């Protein structure tokens, strides 16, 4: 069981539109979450969108995170790309530096790094790509925390490099019995019911467990809970999750400095 008043972060993916296309309600989510994973232009986002979200995050007191990804606008970053590790490091560095520059103009700065989509999933077990992400973060700013799945190659590599690691749980995603996320093209990958999502979030944060798709209970000690900003009804889900976390005696607040 968690200690009453323990701080738990609530994050969501923001800035995932492109040009005239909007995806999700960034402004409403900024009123709910404590950390915003901002798309950096490779899977979604563009300079104007990035600046708009950063300005909104600063105004709302929400921490800005760089959500880095494969160079895959067409596939929304959800397709694995077998990028050479050195090239991937440069791609991540490019995205991180771009968002941090825009964040600084907006009066803030990037406070952490989180991979998106297929890169996030690859970094769970792909040692080379996980290390490539870590090398980019360490080269840019070794004080930046790295957000990732508990037990992942990404968090192991980050810890080995002396970076701060933050374990993350997903309130609106299905889990395998091994503690990984169910692939989006398989049954049970997404959880839509706000009541169920809220209950899962509270159990993750307060008790460190989640029920997997086969009904087994899996240990998932987390310091941050994610609600996907592109999920239908994301704002309602996020509000339900925040209420559940606070009702469990937890304090919603960012992990970043």
C-alpha positions in Angstrom: 0.0 0.0 0.0 1.2 3.5 -0.7 1.9 6.2 1.9 -1.0 8.7 2.2 -0.1 11.9 0.4 2.6 10.3 -1.7 3.2 12.2 -4.9 2.1 10.6 -8.2 2.5 12.2 -11.6 -0.3 12.2 -14.2 0.9 12.6 -17.8 -0.7 12.7 -21.2 0.5 13.0 -24.8 -0.1 16.5 -26.2 0.6 18.5 -29.3 -0.1 15.5 -31.6 -1.8 17.5 -34.3 -0.1 18.7 -37.4 -0.6 21.9 -39.2 -4.4 22.6 -39.5 -5.2 19.1 -38.1 -5.8 18.9 -34.3 -5.8 15.7 -32.4 -7.1 15.7 -28.8 -8.0 18.7 -26.6 -4.6 20.0 -25.4 -6.0 23.0 -23.6 -8.5 20.9 -21.5 -5.8 18.3 -20.7 -3.4 20.9 -19.5 -6.0 21.7 -16.8 -5.9 18.1 -15.5 -2.4 16.6 -15.9 0.9 17.5 -14.1 3.2 16.6 -17.0 2.7 16.9 -20.8 4.5 14.6 -23.3 4.8 17.0 -26.2 5.3 15.6 -29.7 8.5 16.9 -31.3 7.7 16.8 -35.0 8.7 13.3 -35.9 5.5 11.4 -35.3 3.3 14.5 -35.0 3.5 18.1 -34.1 5.0 21.1 -35.8 6.7 24.3 -34.6 3.5 26.3 -34.2 1.8 23.4 -32.3 4.8 22.8 -30.1 5.0 26.5 -29.2 1.2 26.7 -28.5 1.4 23.7 -26.2 4.5 24.9 -24.4 2.9 28.3 -23.8 -0.2 26.6 -22.4 1.9 24.2 -20.2 3.9 27.1 -18.7 0.7 29.0 -18.0 -0.9 26.0 -16.4 2.2 25.0 -14.3 2.5 21.7 -16.2 6.0 20.2 -16.8 7.0 19.9 -20.4 8.4 16.5 -21.6 9.9 15.7 -24.9 8.1 12.9 -26.5 10.6 11.6 -29.0 9.9 9.1 -31.7 10.9 7.5 -35.0 10.7 9.7 -38.1 7.3 8.4 -39.0 4.6 11.1 -39.6 2.6 8.8 -41.9 2.4 6.0 -39.3 2.1 8.3 -36.3 5.3 6.8 -34.9 3.6 3.5 -34.3 5.7 1.5 -36.8 9.0 -0.1 -35.7 11.9 1.3 -37.8 15.3 -0.5 -37.5 17.3 2.7 -37.3 21.0 2.5 -36.9 21.6 3.4 -33.2 24.0 6.3 -34.0 21.3 7.8 -36.3 18.6 7.2 -33.7 20.7 9.1 -31.1 21.0 12.0 -33.5 17.2 11.9 -34.3 16.4 12.0 -30.6 18.9 14.8 -29.9 17.4 16.8 -32.7 13.9 16.5 -31.3 14.9 17.2 -27.8 16.8 20.3 -28.7 14.1 21.6 -30.9 11.4 21.3 -28.2 13.6 22.6 -25.5 14.4 25.7 -27.6 10.7 26.4 -28.1 9.9 25.7 -24.4 12.5 28.2 -23.3 11.0 30.9 -25.6 7.7 30.1 -24.0 9.2 30.7 -20.5 9.8 27.1 -19.6 12.1 24.2 -20.5 12.0 20.5 -21.1 11.8 18.6 -17.8 12.1 15.0 -19.0 12.2 12.7 -22.0 9.7 9.9 -23.0 9.8 7.9 -26.2 6.6 7.6 -28.1 4.8 4.7 -29.7 6.9 2.1 -31.5 10.1 3.5 -30.1 8.7 3.3 -26.6 7.7 -0.4 -27.2 11.1 -1.2 -28.8 13.0 0.3 -25.9 11.4 -2.2 -23.6 13.5 -5.0 -25.0 15.8 -3.6 -27.7 19.0 -2.9 -26.0 20.6 -1.0 -28.9 17.7 1.4 -29.5 17.2 1.9 -25.7 20.9 2.9 -25.4 20.6 5.2 -28.4 17.8 7.1 -26.7 19.8 7.3 -23.4 22.9 8.5 -25.2 21.0 11.4 -26.7 19.6 12.5 -23.3 22.9 12.1 -21.6 24.7 14.2 -24.3 22.1 17.0 -24.1 21.4 17.2 -20.4 22.3 14.4 -18.0 19.9 15.9 -15.3 16.8 15.1 -17.4 14.8 12.1 -16.1 13.8 9.4 -18.5 10.2 8.1 -18.4 9.6 4.4 -19.3 8.1 1.1 -18.6 9.2 -0.6 -15.3 11.8 -3.2 -16.0 12.5 -2.0 -19.5 15.9 -1.9 -21.3 15.4 1.9 -21.5 15.3 2.4 -17.7 18.1 -0.1 -17.2 20.3 1.8 -19.7 19.3 5.2 -18.2 20.2 4.1 -14.7 23.5 2.7 -15.9 24.3 6.0 -17.5 23.5 7.8 -14.2 20.3 9.3 -15.4 17.2 9.6 -13.2 14.6 7.0 -14.1 10.8 7.3 -13.7 8.6 4.2 -13.9 5.3 4.7 -15.8 2.0 2.9 -15.8 -0.8 3.2 -18.4 -4.3 3.5 -17.1 -6.0 3.1 -20.5 -3.8 0.3 -21.9 -4.0 -3.5 -21.5 -1.1 -5.4 -19.9 0.3 -8.8 -20.7 1.1 -11.2 -17.8 4.7 -10.2 -18.3 4.0 -6.6 -17.5 4.4 -5.2 -21.0 1.7 -3.4 -23.0 -0.7 -5.4 -25.2 0.1 -4.5 -28.9 -2.6 -2.1 -30.3 -3.7 -4.6 -32.9 -4.6 -7.3 -30.4 -7.8 -7.6 -28.3 -7.7 -5.9 -24.9 -5.1 -3.3 -26.0 -7.2 -0.3 -25.0 -9.4 0.3 -22.0 -12.2 2.9 -22.6 -14.5 2.8 -19.6 -13.7 5.8 -17.5 -14.6 4.0 -14.3 -12.3 1.1 -15.1 -9.5 3.3 -16.3 -9.7 5.3 -13.0 -9.7 2.2 -10.9 -6.7 0.7 -12.7 -4.8 4.0 -12.2 -5.5 4.1 -8.5 -4.4 0.5 -8.0 -1.2 1.1 -10.0 -0.3 4.2 -8.0 -1.5 3.1 -4.6 -1.0 -0.6 -4.6 1.6 -1.2 -7.3 -0.5 -3.7 -9.3 -2.5 -4.0 -12.4 -4.8 -6.8 -13.7 -3.5 -8.2 -17.0 -5.6 -9.3 -19.9 -5.6 -12.9 -18.7 -6.9 -11.9 -15.3 -3.5 -12.3 -13.5 -2.3 -9.6 -11.1 1.0 -8.0 -12.2 3.3 -5.9 -10.1 3.9 -2.4 -11.6 5.5 0.0 -9.2 5.0 3.4 -10.8 5.7 7.1 -10.2 3.7 8.4 -13.1 0.4 7.4 -14.7 -0.3 8.0 -18.4 -3.6 8.7 -20.1 -3.3 8.9 -23.9 -4.3 12.3 -25.3 -5.5 10.8 -28.6 -7.8 8.3 -27.0 -11.5 9.1 -27.6 -12.8 10.8 -24.4 -9.3 11.5 -23.2 -10.3 14.5 -21.1 -13.0 12.6 -19.3 -10.6 9.8 -18.7 -7.9 12.1 -17.3 -10.4 13.8 -15.0 -11.6 10.4 -13.7 -8.1 9.2 -13.2 -7.1 12.4 -11.3 -10.1 12.1 -9.0 -9.4 8.5 -8.3 -5.8 9.2 -7.5 -6.7 11.9 -5.1 -9.4 9.8 -3.5 -6.8 7.2 -2.9 -4.9 9.7 -0.8 -2.3 10.5 -3.4 -1.1 14.0 -4.3 -1.0 14.6 -8.1 2.2 16.4 -9.0 5.1 16.3 -11.4 8.2 14.2 -10.7 10.4 16.7 -12.6 12.3 19.5 -11.0 
